[in-house]
Amino acid sequence: MFERYAIFFTPNSALADFGAAWLGWDNVSGCVVPHPDVVGVDVATITRTPRKYGFHGTLKPPFYLDQDLNQTQLESAVAAFAMCHQAFTIGELELRHDNGFVALRPANQPLRLRDFAAATVKEFDLYRAPLSGDDIARRRKSRLSARQDQQMLDWGYPFIFDDFHFHLTLTGRVPTDQAADIISALKPRLSAIVPAPFMIDAITLVGQDQNGMFHQIHRHTLTG
């Protein structure tokens, strides 16, 4: 049994292998992976914050399971959801330093991606336990807008719907000059392994263990 759950997009290609090594955590096998050696970049330090999640793009952010429900029910619901939705492309991904961290992001986020993420948030919200007072207070430290604050109260997370921006995280917060060096180091490593156009072809149910690390429970291909 896991402490928290989430629904991610996770690649299953050479990009996935690179992402696991870059972050130092393979959420498929649930094990530590050696970082690549990159001249002038302390990969272990810059990836410390996102490491626990493994390489992913968030669709339904981490949540505690409602006390009246169980993991088996959640697993069945995720499988059923995947059978009702088709895979789709989101154009090209590019390396950008937005909101303080480096990530692969859609060059132009399509409406279909935003709508798919919104559907995921809504579909699985009945499995989410209510936020605690501590959770709410912690989120409010981020200086949320009125809309984001209400989304947090209603859906458990502030950055959803019109505030959703898909990304495959590659660093924690880094300054602009350091980000430029990181992007320069990443570009030649990613140019041949990032599909173009990029496809959202699956959803992955993940669980967070007692040590805070996330593990893939099952990756479901979108077959609707």
ZAMARGU-4260 file (C-alpha; in steps of 0.2 Angstrom, whole numbers, plus 5000, padded with zeros to 4 digits):
<rodrens>
0) 5000/5000/5000 | 5006/5017/4995 | 5005/5034/5005 | 4999/5044/4990 | 4994/5041/4972
5) 4995/5051/4956 | 4991/5049/4938 | 5006/5054/4927 | 5011/5053/4909 | 5027/5042/4907
10) 5036/5039/4891 | 5042/5021/4888 | 5056/5023/4876 | 5074/5029/4875 | 5068/5045/4882
15) 5062/5036/4898 | 5079/5028/4900 | 5087/5044/4899 | 5075/5053/4910 | 5078/5040/4924
20) 5096/5041/4923 | 5096/5060/4923 | 5085/5061/4938 | 5093/5046/4947 | 5077/5037/4950
25) 5068/5024/4939 | 5050/5024/4944 | 5047/5008/4933 | 5059/4997/4943 | 5059/5007/4959
30) 5078/5009/4960 | 5091/5022/4960 | 5100/5025/4944 | 5118/5032/4941 | 5118/5050/4934
35) 5127/5053/4918 | 5143/5063/4919 | 5141/5080/4912 | 5155/5092/4912 | 5151/5108/4921
40) 5134/5102/4928 | 5131/5094/4945 | 5117/5083/4939 | 5114/5076/4957 | 5112/5093/4965
45) 5100/5101/4951 | 5089/5085/4951 | 5087/5083/4969 | 5070/5090/4971 | 5061/5081/4956
50) 5070/5065/4959 | 5057/5056/4970 | 5044/5057/4956 | 5054/5050/4942 | 5053/5056/4924
55) 5035/5061/4921 | 5022/5074/4916 | 5008/5076/4929 | 4990/5074/4924 | 4982/5071/4941
60) 4993/5078/4955 | 4998/5067/4970 | 4983/5064/4982 | 4979/5054/4998 | 4966/5040/4994
65) 4949/5042/5002 | 4948/5031/5017 | 4932/5022/5010 | 4941/5017/4994 | 4956/5006/4990
70) 4970/5004/4978 | 4961/4990/4968 | 4947/5001/4965 | 4958/5015/4959 | 4968/5003/4948
75) 4951/4998/4939 | 4946/5015/4937 | 4962/5020/4928 | 4961/5005/4917 | 4943/5010/4912
80) 4948/5028/4909 | 4962/5023/4897 | 4950/5012/4887 | 4939/5027/4884 | 4952/5039/4877
85) 4962/5039/4862 | 4981/5043/4860 | 4985/5061/4853 | 4999/5071/4847 | 5004/5087/4856
90) 5017/5094/4843 | 5035/5097/4847 | 5043/5098/4864 | 5056/5110/4868 | 5068/5113/4882
95) 5063/5129/4892 | 5067/5137/4909 | 5050/5142/4915 | 5044/5145/4932 | 5062/5143/4939
100) 5065/5125/4932 | 5071/5117/4916 | 5059/5105/4908 | 5053/5098/4891 | 5037/5107/4887
105) 5026/5108/4872 | 5031/5122/4860 | 5012/5126/4859 | 5001/5117/4871 | 4986/5111/4862
110) 4969/5113/4869 | 4966/5094/4868 | 4980/5092/4880 | 4973/5104/4893 | 4956/5096/4891
115) 4963/5079/4893 | 4972/5084/4909 | 4956/5092/4915 | 4946/5076/4912 | 4959/5066/4922
120) 4958/5078/4937 | 4939/5077/4937 | 4937/5059/4934 | 4948/5054/4949 | 4944/5067/4961
125) 4931/5055/4970 | 4946/5045/4975 | 4955/5059/4983 | 4954/5062/5002 | 4950/5080/5007
130) 4965/5091/5010 | 4971/5094/5028 | 4973/5111/5035 | 4992/5109/5034 | 4990/5105/5016
135) 4980/5121/5012 | 4992/5132/5022 | 5007/5125/5013 | 4999/5128/4996 | 4995/5146/5001
140) 5013/5150/5003 | 5014/5150/4984 | 5004/5166/4983 | 4990/5159/4974 | 4978/5169/4963
145) 4960/5169/4969 | 4956/5156/4955 | 4970/5145/4960 | 4965/5145/4978 | 4948/5140/4974
150) 4954/5126/4962 | 4965/5120/4977 | 4950/5119/4988 | 4938/5111/4975 | 4950/5099/4967
155) 4965/5097/4979 | 4978/5107/4968 | 4979/5125/4962 | 4988/5123/4945 | 4975/5114/4934
160) 4962/5118/4920 | 4967/5135/4913 | 4983/5135/4925 | 4989/5119/4918 | 5005/5118/4909
165) 5012/5101/4904 | 5030/5098/4907 | 5043/5084/4909 | 5053/5090/4923 | 5072/5089/4922
170) 5078/5101/4936 | 5073/5109/4952 | 5074/5128/4953 | 5090/5135/4945 | 5095/5153/4941
175) 5094/5158/4923 | 5113/5158/4919 | 5114/5140/4926 | 5099/5135/4916 | 5107/5140/4900
180) 5122/5129/4903 | 5110/5114/4908 | 5100/5117/4892 | 5116/5117/4882 | 5121/5101/4890
185) 5104/5093/4887 | 5100/5097/4869 | 5113/5086/4861 | 5108/5071/4872 | 5089/5073/4869
190) 5089/5078/4850 | 5088/5061/4844 | 5077/5053/4857 | 5063/5065/4859 | 5049/5060/4847
195) 5042/5074/4835 | 5028/5076/4835 | 5026/5070/4853 | 5012/5058/4858 | 5002/5056/4873
200) 4998/5038/4872 | 4996/5032/4890 | 4992/5036/4907 | 5002/5029/4922 | 4995/5026/4940
205) 5009/5029/4952 | 5011/5027/4971 | 5022/5036/4983 | 5031/5024/4996 | 5035/5028/5014
210) 5052/5035/5009 | 5044/5048/4997 | 5048/5039/4981 | 5036/5036/4967 | 5034/5020/4959
215) 5024/5015/4943 | 5009/5004/4947 | 5003/5001/4929 | 5005/5011/4913 | 4989/5010/4903
220) 4989/5013/4884 | 4976/5024/4878 | 4965/5013/4867 | 4948/5022/4866
</rodrens>
